């Protein structure tokens, strides 16, 4: 069933026949050069992408199974062409540590097996901190926490070729770092799941954002 959601590419319409909303979706999907690089590598290796008409169904299935897997240990948000899993560092890590708590690691292992089964997707794993502490410490800690999560995914069968792993320090705050609540929200690890799309589909959205 998983591959049935994606493997209709051979019957897909020619690029010029695709609907405009598909092009708009793609512009939002591949926002980083790192993800574009992973996409190009996988397609060059012969990986078959998700057919544009099946993206919504495919990503909804990813979101549904991820929510069931991680329970209340992480937040899962779904958009038409993206699923975001947000892991609170306050719950997942000790202060100053990059080692996942036992409970978070257990649920993340279950979630990782879901992501391993949906192989027609790319994963951007990013660590984030609040603005306290030095820039060097925040950068190192955010990267270490992102890698800890990536290690769990790899151990459960997720192909590293599908992953981009980055520490982003305090550069992408969700809330004001002036308050305890804001700093708590900013300390997190995120997994952004996007569909693997055909190269010509992605190229039609380039230069528009």
C-alpha positions in Angstrom: 0.0 0.0 0.0 2.8 2.4 0.8 4.4 2.2 -2.6 1.0 2.3 -4.3 0.6 5.9 -3.1 3.8 6.9 -4.8 4.6 4.7 -7.8 2.4 6.1 -10.5 5.2 8.3 -11.9 5.5 6.3 -15.1 1.9 7.2 -16.0 2.1 10.8 -14.9 1.3 13.6 -17.3 4.0 15.5 -19.1 5.4 18.4 -17.0 3.5 21.0 -19.0 0.2 19.4 -18.2 0.5 19.6 -14.4 -1.9 21.7 -12.5 -0.6 25.1 -11.2 -1.3 24.2 -7.6 1.2 21.4 -7.8 3.9 23.8 -8.9 3.1 26.1 -5.9 3.3 23.1 -3.6 6.7 22.2 -4.8 8.1 25.7 -4.2 7.2 25.3 -0.6 8.6 21.7 -0.4 12.2 22.1 -1.3 13.2 25.2 0.6 16.9 24.3 1.2 19.7 23.5 -1.1 20.6 20.6 1.2 17.2 18.9 0.5 17.5 19.6 -3.2 20.9 17.9 -3.1 19.4 14.8 -1.4 16.6 14.7 -3.9 19.0 14.9 -6.9 21.2 12.1 -5.4 18.3 9.7 -4.8 16.8 10.3 -8.2 20.2 9.7 -9.9 20.5 6.5 -7.9 17.2 5.3 -9.5 14.7 6.0 -6.7 11.2 6.4 -8.0 9.5 9.6 -6.7 6.0 10.2 -5.5 3.6 11.0 -8.3 2.3 14.6 -7.9 -1.4 13.4 -7.8 -0.6 11.2 -4.8 1.4 13.6 -2.6 -1.6 14.5 -0.4 -2.5 10.9 0.3 1.1 9.9 0.9 1.8 12.7 3.4 -1.5 12.2 5.2 -0.6 8.6 5.8 2.8 9.6 7.1 1.2 12.1 9.6 -1.4 9.6 10.8 1.1 6.9 11.6 3.6 9.3 13.1 1.0 10.7 15.5 0.1 7.2 16.6 3.7 6.3 17.1 5.0 9.2 19.1 1.9 9.8 21.2 2.2 12.9 23.4 6.0 12.9 23.5 6.1 15.1 20.3 3.9 17.4 18.3 3.0 16.4 14.8 1.7 18.9 12.3 0.5 18.2 8.8 0.3 20.3 5.7 -0.5 19.3 2.2 3.1 18.7 1.2 4.9 18.5 4.5 4.7 16.8 7.9 6.5 18.4 10.9 7.4 16.5 14.0 8.5 18.8 16.8 10.3 17.3 19.8 10.6 19.5 22.9 14.1 19.6 24.2 12.8 20.2 27.7 11.1 16.7 27.6 13.6 14.9 25.5 16.9 16.0 26.9 18.5 16.9 30.3 19.8 20.4 30.5 23.0 20.7 28.5 22.8 17.1 27.3 22.4 15.6 23.8 21.3 12.2 25.1 17.6 11.4 24.6 15.6 10.5 27.6 14.5 6.8 27.8 10.8 7.7 27.1 11.6 10.0 24.2 14.0 7.5 22.7 11.5 4.7 22.9 8.8 6.7 21.2 11.2 8.0 18.6 12.3 4.5 17.8 8.6 3.7 17.0 8.3 6.9 14.9 11.6 6.0 13.1 10.2 2.7 12.0 7.2 4.6 10.5 9.6 6.9 8.6 11.7 4.0 7.4 8.6 2.4 5.8 7.8 5.7 3.9 10.9 5.6 1.9 9.6 8.1 -0.8 10.3 11.0 1.5 13.2 13.3 2.6 13.9 14.2 6.2 15.3 17.5 7.4 16.4 17.1 11.1 17.2 20.3 12.8 18.2 21.2 16.4 17.3 24.5 17.9 18.2 26.3 21.2 17.1 29.5 23.0 19.4 32.5 23.1 21.0 31.9 26.5 24.6 30.8 26.4 27.3 31.5 23.9 26.8 31.1 20.2 29.4 28.4 20.0 27.8 26.4 22.8 24.3 26.7 21.3 25.5 25.7 17.8 27.3 22.7 19.2 24.4 21.6 21.4 21.8 22.0 18.7 23.9 20.0 16.3 24.5 17.2 18.8 20.8 16.9 19.6 19.8 16.8 15.9 22.4 14.0 15.4 21.1 12.1 18.4 17.7 12.0 16.8 19.2 11.1 13.4 21.1 8.2 15.0 17.8 6.8 16.3 16.3 7.0 12.8 19.4 5.3 11.3 19.3 2.5 13.8 15.7 1.8 12.9 16.4 1.5 9.2 16.0 5.0 7.8 18.5 5.5 5.0 21.0 8.3 5.8 20.8 9.3 2.1 17.3 10.6 2.8 18.4 12.8 5.7 19.8 16.3 6.2 21.0 16.9 9.8 21.7 20.5 11.0 22.2 22.5 14.2 20.6 25.9 13.9 21.4 27.4 17.3 18.9 30.2 18.1 18.5 31.4 14.6 14.9 30.2 14.1 13.1 31.1 17.2 9.4 30.2 17.5 8.8 32.6 20.4 10.3 35.6 22.3 13.4 34.5 24.2 12.7 37.2 26.8 10.3 34.9 28.7 10.8 31.4 30.2 7.9 30.2 28.2 9.4 31.5 25.0 12.7 30.0 25.7 11.1 26.6 26.4 9.3 26.7 23.1 12.5 27.5 21.2 14.5 24.6 22.6 13.5 21.7 20.3 14.4 19.3 17.6 12.3 19.2 14.4 11.9 16.6 11.7 10.5 18.0 8.5 9.2 15.3 6.2 8.7 16.1 2.6 7.9 13.9 -0.4 10.5 12.9 -2.9 9.4 14.5 -6.2 10.5 14.2 -9.8 13.3 16.5 -10.8 11.3 18.2 -13.5 8.5 19.0 -11.0 10.9 20.6 -8.6 12.6 22.6 -11.3 9.4 24.2 -12.4 9.1 25.9 -9.0 12.7 27.3 -8.9 13.2 31.0 -8.7 9.8 31.7 -7.3 10.5 32.1 -3.6 
